[in-house]
């Protein structure tokens, strides 16, 4: 794989991490790393010596499916700021197993409620799917949904792994504007350094699918929205919203229109 690189300055840890990608993405990732190194000399070398999330070589975990399968590029800010949560896949919290509370009168699980952005994403999906109402989305309404979801024979998914599988089945590339989180570095700074990498990702999608079939670019929050300034971005259909950390995200009509028809909280058929 190192033969694909013109630069010898890319740390081996990033080259090794790229080896875990779906094969269709490997050349793009390696050339993207080169572009990062050219744009910000020394950045990757410093990052290699620093502590960052995600761990265990999962920095490119989002690229698990073929390039040709991508229909949506969902971009968040950066990995969760907790080692157990940061998986390299945006908004998929590794500390979350079950979506629904184990309590008979509970709604979402404690782990989901701790992950604020994920919680709001799920509540938005419930509203978009007609299972919650905007004027009745409190604890009692969530408890009713949870009871239905846990009923034997229910068509609703039970775990975050199933939600991630549904997203992937619909062709979502679950990417972050910054591929790393460091508590001592502002996310916007790391995101700026990774822009050349994101640029290569978008260019690869355009070459693969063409402008007429380009995936929908979904940008959540100000850091993700900065990708809109890349020259390739104008060729993608776009849906831009506030970050899911904001409560207003739950009732965002653009999000309902996009996600409602996908029924992501229902089991795949």
N, C-alpha and C positions, 0 to 999 in steps of 0.2 A: 504493500500500500504506500510505503514511503516514496516509491518511484513516481507517484502521481504528483508529488510536491516539488515545486521548483525551489522552495526555501528549506533550508536545513534548521531553521530556528523554531519550528513548531515543536513544543514539548511532546515527548512520546506519549504522555498520559492522554492527551487529546486525540492523537492518532489511534491509540488503542481503543478509546471510547467510540470513535467513529467506526471501528470494525464491527460494532454490535448493531449498527443501523441496517435497515433493509438494504440489500445490495444496490437497488436503484438510486439510493440517496448518497452512497458513499463518496463518489467523486465530487458531488455538489458540496458535501460537508467539508471535505478536505480543501477544496479550492476556496470555500468560504472562510476557513481558518487562515488560509494564506492572505485573503483580503483583509481580515481583521488585523493580522500581523503587519501588513503594509500600512494600513490606515493609522494604527496606534502601535508603533514599534515598542516592544518590551511588555505590552499588556498581557499577552498569553504567558510569557515567562514569569511575570510577577504573580499572575493568577495561579499558575502551577505550584508556586511556593507558598501560596496563601491557603487559608481554610475557607471553603465555600460549600454551598448547597446547590444541587443535590450531591450526595456522596455516592460511593460504590460505582463510579464510572457511568452514572446515569444521565450525564449532561445532555445527551442526544436521544433520550428515551422516547421522545415524541415521534421520532421517525421510524416507527415500527411497521408501517404498511407501505406498499409500493407507491411510488410517486404518481403513477397513473390512476390510483384509487382516490386521490384527494378531490373532494368536492367543496369543502369549506376549510378555510384557514382561520382558526380561532386564536386570537392573540391576546394574552393577558400581560400583566406587568412583569412578574418574575416569580421564581419558586416560593413556596411557603417558607416562612422564616423559622421552621422547626425541622430538625433532621428527620424525624419520623414521618413528617408530612410531605417533604419535598421529594417528588418522584421523577422530576424531569418532564412531567406531563402537566400542562397548566390546569389548575383548579381541581385536579384529582389528588386529594389529600390521602397520602399513604397511611395515615393513622385512622382512617375511617373504614370500617367494615360494613356493618348494617346501617341502612338509611333510617330505619324506624326504631323508635324507642321500645325497649323491652317491657316497659311499664304498660299496664292495661289501659291507663288513661293518658299515656304519653303520645307525643307527636313524632317529631324528628329525634333521632338518637342524640345523646350527649356529644358524641364525636362530631356529628354534623353541625350541631349548634355552636361548637367551639370554632369551627372553620367558617367564619362569617360569610365570606364570599360564596362558598359552596352552599351554605344554608340559603342564602338569598337566590342563588341560581336554581336550587330545587324548588323553592317557593314560587319563583317565576314560572318554572315548568308546570307546576300544579295549576297556576292560574291560566296559563296558556292552554292547558289541556282541559279546562273547565271543571277541575276537581276542587278548586278553591275559588271564592269570589273576592274581588278587590275590597269589598266592604265587610268581608267576613273571612279573614285569614289568620285569626288568632289561635290561641292554644286549643280551644275546644274544637274548632274546625279542623285543625291539623290532627288532633286525636281521632276524629272520625275517619279521616283519610287513612291514618296509620292502621286503624282497626280493619278497614277494608283491605288494605295492602297485605296484612298478615293473615287474612282469612284463607283457609285452605282452598286451593283452586283459583286464587286471585290471579289476574293477568298483569299485576304490577310487579316491577322488579323489587328486590329486597336489599341489594348491596351496591356499593359504589363500583365494584368491579363490573357489575352488570350495566351500570350507567356508562362507564367508560367503553365497554364492549359495544353498546348501542351507538355511541358517538362515532366510534371507529367504523362500525358497519355502515354508517351513513356517510363515511368519507371525510371525517373531521381530522385535520392535523391540529393537535392541541399544543400550541407553541406559546412561548413567552418572549416578550420583547428583549428581556435579558435572560440568558440561559443560566445565570447563576445568581445566588443571593449571598451577600456578605454584610453582616451587621454594621460594619464600619464604613461601608460605601453606599452612597445613595443609589437606589435602583436606577434612576435616570442616567447616572454616570456609566454604570455597567451596560445599560441598554444602548447608550450611544456607541460604546465600543463594539457591540455586537451587531450594529446596523449593517455593516458590509456582509456579514454572514446571512442576515435576513434577506438582503438584496439578492444574494445568490440563490436562496430558496425560492423567492418569487420568480426570478429569471428562469429557473429550472422548470417551474410549473408552467410558465408561459411557453417555453420551448416544447414541453411535453404535450400540452393541451391546446395551445393556441389562444388568441385573445377572445375568440367567439365562445369558447368553452372554459374560460378561465374560472377557477373556483371563486366562491364568494369570500371576500376578506371581511372578517368580523373583528372589530377593534374595541376592546373594553378598557376604558380609562385613558388618562392623558398620556401616560408613557407609551401605551400601545398605539394611540392615535398618532404619535410622532412618526410612525412608519409610513403614514400617508404622504410624507414628504419624499419618499423614495421614488425614483423615476418610474419604476415598474408598477407602482401602486395604482396609477391612473388607468391601467388596463384591466383592473379587477372590479367586479361589482362589489360595493362596500356597504356594510351596515356598521355604524359607529354608535356607541352608547357610553354612558357613565360606567365606572367600574362597579362590579357586583357588590362591592363593599357597601355601596350606598343603597339605602332602603328604596329609593326611587326606581332602582333597577327592576325591582319585583313587578312593578306595574308598567314598565316601559312598553308601549304598544308596538314598537319596531321589533323588540325581542319576542313578543307574543306572536307577531305575524311570521317571524322566521322559524321559531321553534315549535309553535303549536302543531303544525301539520306533521311533525316528525314523531310525536308521541314517545319521547325518549324514556319516560318512566314506565312504559309498558314493555312486557317481555317480547323479545323478537319472535316472529313467527317463521 
